[in-house]
Amino acid sequence: MDGVRSFFTRGKKHRQLLADADVRIGVSGIRGKSSTAKRFGEILHERGYDTYTKITGDRPTSYTNGRMTAIQRRGPRVTLYENINLVQEFVPQLASTMPDDAIIMENQAITEYTMRMVNEQFLRPDILVFCNVRQDHNDTLGKRRQTIARSFARSVPEGCHVINGEQHGVIHEYLTEEIEARGATIEQVDVPDRHRDLIGAETVHALNHILDYLDEPPLPDAELQTMLDDIQPEWTELPGGRVFNGAKVNEIESTELFRRQLVGTGDDAELVCPFVFLRHDRRGRTASFVEYINILADRDLIDSVHVGGSYTGVFAQRVSVPATEHDTDATSASEVLDRLLATNQPVIFMANTVHPFMRDLADEVEFRERGGPAPLPNY
């Protein structure tokens, strides 16, 4: 009976824990959610707040006042109810001390309905950060950027304040109309001209907008510049060639920004070898990367593509350059990497990173970059 009573009263307890927190911040958008949430949790902790930060990206993690705890899940499927368990496990620790409490949570949902559920039931944010609006999760959020923007706008609770990092003026106007109609408010992140071409500028500059809303002093320009410098793409130099893991961004717009920064944009841009890894549950993303590969081919920016994961044959049939399929269930990450480097072109991983094979591939790159296994820590 105690177990039954606990199950049916957990919603009331969860809402009380949220209400007791001094500030609740949600982070939504397509790209940069995990890094933005983690970075802002660190900033508030350094300023004396008691903080709980939940990250649900490549490696789901909780941070309580900077102390990291891996989120353990029982299976591959993610449920929104894990938020109740995590808040009840970690947030009561914040209330036991005097500093202001802050909950920062990345919105893990990928449909309009579930995003709204996270915001209305599981977090109830005072501030909601939209990192950007780009083309990903097209099969659940919409085929066009305006449709995706509408899904984000409809997830905003009444009375919430939105800080919008998306720099496209028309999309911001659309978001403003939709969000204000819901009884919420919105402001756009101001990115200075000198940073407009830098990857992640909208998420880094969003930090000062959040601090301003909380009546906190802004971060100095030098600190913002350091953050931006740290997240700009660089090749990983291996004995057999160069590699960049662009798969961590998942969508074509950010992938193209990475490619341009790495090899240039003019007629002298270097050809690259794309390795596109596909997941069976991300069909919309697969379709967008078919289109992207064909655009690169039409502009003579690639002359071939390599593909692994699910439905590689269908992908190979629909792209307009020769496609080499890799059976990543039967072939090791080391063998695949050897074949990619043998093209004598710099290699960019694309599309999906959350998969055991892609983790193995990233580990193999790190192993070769170091020249051997990581040294054991000193005990």
C-alpha positions, 0 to 999 in steps of 0.5 A: 500500500505504501508503494501504491500511495507513493505512485499516486502522490508522486505528481503532487510531490514533484510539483511542490519540489518545482515550486520550491525552486527559486528559478527553473530554466528549460533548454529547447531547440535543435542544436546546442541544448546539452552544452548550453544547459551544462554551461549555464548550470556551471555559471550559476553554481559559480555564482553561489546558486544551488543547482541541479542540471539535467543533460539528455544528449549523447550521454545522459547526465545529472549535475548537482552543484557540479557533481556529475552522476550518470543517468541510468536507464533500463532500456533504449527507450526514454520516458518523460517520467524519468524526470519525476524520479530525477527531480525527487532524487536530487532536488531535495538536496538543494532545499537543505541549504540557504542559497537560491535554488536553480533547476536547469533541464534540457527538454528531451522531447522530439514531438510537439505534444511531448515538448509541451508535456515536459514544459507544463508538467515536468519542469514548469520553467520560468525561462525557456531558451530556444537555442535555434530552429533547424531541420531535424526530427522532421518526421515528428516536428515538421518538414519545414523550419516554420513548422518546427518553429510552430511546434516549439512555440506551442510548447511554451506555457503561459507566463513563461519568458522565452529567450530565442537564439534563432537568428532568422528574422522571419522565424523570430517574428513568427515565434513572437506572434505565436508565443505572445498569443499564448500569454508568454513573452519573448526576446531575441539573442543579440549576436554581435556582427564579429561573431555571426559566422561562428558556430554556436554564437547564438547559444553562447550569447544566450547566456548573458540574456538569461543572466540579465533576466535573473538580474545577474551581472553579464559574463565579460567579453573575454570569457564569451570569446574563450567559450566561442573559440573552444567550440569551433571545429578542428580536424583530428590529425591521425597517422592516416589522415584527418577526421572530424566527428560532425555526427554529434550535430545530427542535422544538415545545417550545422553539418554544413557550417562545420564543413565550410569552416573546415575546408572553405567555401570557394571554388578551392574548397577541399573535397571531403569524404562523408561517412553517413551513419543511419538509424532506423528510428530517424527516417526524417533525418535520413531523408534530409541527409540524402538531400544534403549529399546530393546538394554537395555532389551537385556543387562538386564538393564531394565525389563519393559517400560512405554509409553505415547503419540501417537501410544503407541500400536505400540511401545508396540508391537515392544519392547521386554519387558512388556510395560505399556501404559498410555493414557496421553490425559485422565490421569493427570500427577500426576496419571502417576507419581504415577504409575511410582514411584509405580514400585519401580525403579528410573524413567527416562523420555525419547524421547520427552519433547515439549508437554503440558503433558510433561510440566505438568509432569515436573511441577508435579515433581518440585511441589513434590520436593518442597513439595508444590507450589512455594512461591510467590515473594516479592512485 
